[in-house]
Amino acid sequence: MTLLLAQISDLHLDGTPRATARAARVLEHLRSLARPVDALLVTGDIADHGTEAEYEEAARLLDLPFPVLTCPGNHDIRPAYRKALLGEAPAEGPVNRVHHIGATAVLMCDTTVPGHDHGLIDTETAQWIDATLAGLPDGVPALLAFHQPPVDVYHPLPDASRLEQPERLAALLDAHPRVAAVLTGHAHTAAASSFAGRPLIIGPAVTWTLRLPWEGEAPADRDQPPGLAFHLLDGDRRLTTHFRVVQ
């Protein structure tokens, strides 16, 4: 059976009516689908300032009739994220989780570096990814999701804070052919690329869309409607992605 996943990213909930309304619009659209998605992936920057109040709002908005899988972004603060969004004890270490959706393992990875915008797969997270993938039964496909993309998107703003030391990720992908694709956010622009022989999909942002250099000088287009992606993973581990905006 083909797996159907939705992906949203970069909600930047900050307590303002604008941020709340844009997120609520996308989530209501997902609720209204004729066929519910198997899960929703939220790839970071859920909160804008990393406060408990922002995560409490996120928890209310993300209370959906299907699984919601999250990972932090550079705006997220791990202790508050754990406490108010995940309902766990606050802690400073990486927030890595594996979820089994249908026959697929979805690894939501923490590539954040506290206090910085760039990403990094640190030693703890690399070891967790390696052990988790190695421990899956034969034939189980996997997806890796995290915040900062490991490639340039050809805009100086996100390219200045992409995933550093991408060779760590490449080595993990080389060691684990079961990984069908890599899904990220952070860039505020829907994009498709490849990395280490895998599809790399960068999900669109909910809060605002990046205007690329050939589209104009100001980088933030706040008038574009919020976006989302639909990913379909079939039995041959082929990923097909459709991008949508929610008017």
C-alpha positions in Angstrom: 0.0 0.0 0.0 1.3 3.5 -0.9 2.1 5.6 2.1 0.6 9.2 2.1 2.3 11.8 4.2 1.8 15.5 4.5 4.6 17.8 5.4 4.5 21.4 6.8 7.4 23.4 8.1 8.4 26.7 9.7 5.1 27.7 11.4 7.0 30.2 13.6 4.1 30.5 16.0 4.6 33.6 18.0 1.2 34.4 19.6 0.1 36.8 16.8 -3.2 36.3 15.0 -1.4 36.2 11.7 0.8 33.2 12.6 -2.1 31.3 14.3 -4.5 31.9 11.4 -2.0 30.7 8.7 -1.2 27.5 10.7 -4.9 26.9 11.4 -5.8 27.3 7.7 -3.3 24.6 6.7 -4.4 22.2 9.4 -8.1 22.7 8.6 -7.3 21.9 5.0 -5.6 18.6 6.1 -8.7 17.8 8.3 -11.0 18.3 5.3 -9.2 15.9 2.9 -11.4 13.2 1.3 -8.7 10.6 2.3 -6.9 11.3 5.6 -3.1 11.3 5.4 -1.3 8.5 7.2 0.8 11.1 9.1 1.8 14.7 9.2 5.5 15.7 9.4 6.3 19.0 10.9 10.0 19.8 10.1 11.0 22.4 12.6 10.7 26.0 13.6 7.3 25.3 15.2 7.8 28.2 17.6 9.3 31.5 16.8 10.8 32.3 20.2 10.8 28.8 21.8 8.5 29.7 24.7 6.3 27.2 26.5 3.2 29.3 25.5 4.1 28.9 21.8 4.4 25.2 22.2 1.1 25.0 24.1 -0.5 26.7 21.1 1.2 24.3 18.7 -0.1 21.3 20.8 -3.6 22.6 20.5 -3.3 23.3 16.7 -1.6 19.9 16.1 -4.3 17.9 17.9 -5.4 16.1 14.7 -7.1 12.8 13.9 -3.9 11.3 12.5 -0.3 10.9 13.8 1.7 14.1 13.9 5.5 13.7 13.8 7.7 16.7 14.7 11.4 17.6 14.9 12.9 20.9 16.2 14.4 23.7 14.1 16.8 26.5 14.9 14.1 28.7 16.5 12.9 25.9 18.8 14.2 25.5 22.3 14.6 21.9 23.4 13.5 22.0 27.1 10.3 24.0 26.3 9.7 21.9 23.2 9.9 18.7 25.2 7.7 20.0 28.1 4.9 21.9 26.4 4.7 20.1 23.0 5.8 16.5 23.8 4.6 16.3 27.4 8.0 15.1 28.5 10.5 16.3 31.2 12.6 19.2 30.0 16.1 18.3 28.8 18.8 19.8 26.7 19.9 16.8 24.5 18.9 16.1 20.9 15.2 15.3 20.4 15.3 12.2 18.1 12.3 10.0 17.5 11.4 7.1 15.2 7.8 6.5 14.2 6.5 3.4 12.4 3.8 4.6 9.9 2.4 1.6 8.0 5.4 -0.4 6.8 7.7 2.6 6.9 10.1 3.9 9.6 10.1 7.7 9.7 13.1 9.1 11.7 12.5 12.7 12.9 16.0 13.9 13.6 17.3 16.8 15.6 20.0 18.7 13.6 19.8 21.9 15.7 22.8 23.5 17.3 21.5 25.5 20.4 22.1 29.2 20.0 22.9 28.9 16.3 21.0 28.9 13.0 23.0 26.3 11.1 22.4 22.6 11.4 24.7 19.7 12.4 24.2 15.9 12.8 26.2 15.6 16.0 27.8 12.4 17.3 24.8 11.5 19.5 22.3 11.9 16.6 24.6 10.2 14.1 24.9 7.2 16.4 21.1 7.2 17.0 20.4 7.2 13.2 22.9 4.5 12.5 21.6 2.2 15.3 17.9 2.9 14.6 18.3 2.1 10.9 20.5 -1.0 11.6 17.9 -2.3 14.0 15.0 -2.2 11.5 13.7 -5.6 10.1 14.9 -6.5 6.6 12.8 -4.9 3.9 11.5 -2.0 6.0 12.0 1.3 4.1 12.9 4.5 6.0 12.6 8.3 5.6 14.9 10.8 7.3 13.4 14.2 8.3 15.1 17.1 9.9 15.2 20.9 9.6 18.3 22.3 7.8 18.9 21.1 4.2 22.3 19.7 3.4 22.6 21.5 0.1 22.5 25.1 -1.2 19.1 26.4 -2.5 20.9 29.3 -4.1 19.8 32.1 -1.9 22.3 33.6 0.6 19.9 33.6 3.5 19.2 29.9 3.9 22.5 28.9 2.4 24.3 30.7 5.3 22.7 28.3 7.8 22.4 25.0 6.0 23.4 21.6 7.5 27.2 21.7 8.1 29.5 18.7 7.7 27.0 17.0 5.3 29.5 14.2 4.7 28.2 12.7 8.0 24.8 12.4 6.5 26.2 11.1 3.3 28.1 8.3 5.2 24.9 7.3 6.9 22.9 7.1 3.7 25.7 5.1 2.0 25.6 2.7 5.0 21.8 2.3 4.9 20.3 1.9 1.4 16.8 1.4 3.1 16.5 5.2 3.3 14.3 6.2 0.4 14.5 10.0 0.8 15.4 13.0 2.9 12.8 15.6 3.9 13.8 19.0 5.4 12.4 22.5 5.9 14.2 25.8 7.0 14.6 27.4 3.5 11.0 28.8 3.3 10.8 27.7 -0.3 9.4 24.4 -1.7 12.3 22.8 -3.6 13.3 19.4 -4.9 17.0 18.3 -5.2 19.1 15.2 -4.4 21.7 14.3 -1.9 24.0 11.2 -1.8 21.8 9.5 -4.4 18.5 10.1 -2.6 15.7 12.5 -3.3 15.9 15.6 -1.1 12.6 17.5 -0.7 12.5 20.8 1.1 9.1 21.6 2.4 7.4 25.0 2.0 6.9 27.3 5.0 3.7 28.2 6.6 4.7 31.6 7.8 6.2 33.3 4.7 7.8 32.3 1.4 11.4 33.1 0.4 11.7 35.3 -2.6 14.6 34.1 -4.7 17.2 36.5 -6.1 15.8 36.6 -9.5 12.3 37.3 -8.1 13.2 40.6 -6.3 15.3 42.1 -3.6 13.3 41.6 -0.4 13.7 38.0 0.7 10.4 37.5 2.5 7.1 37.4 0.6 4.6 37.5 3.4 1.6 37.7 1.0 2.1 34.2 -0.5 -0.4 31.7 1.0 1.0 29.0 3.3 2.3 25.9 1.7 2.4 22.2 2.3 3.7 19.0 0.6 2.2 15.6 0.0 4.6 12.7 -0.2 3.7 9.3 -1.6 6.0 6.4 -1.0 5.2 3.3 -3.0 6.2 -0.3 -2.7 9.2 0.2 -4.9 10.5 3.0 -2.5 9.8 5.6 -5.1 8.8 9.0 -3.6 6.4 11.3 -5.4 5.8 14.8 -4.0 3.0 17.3 -4.7 3.2 20.8 -3.5 0.1 22.8 -2.6 -0.7 26.3 -1.3 -3.8 26.9 0.9 -5.7 30.0 -0.1 
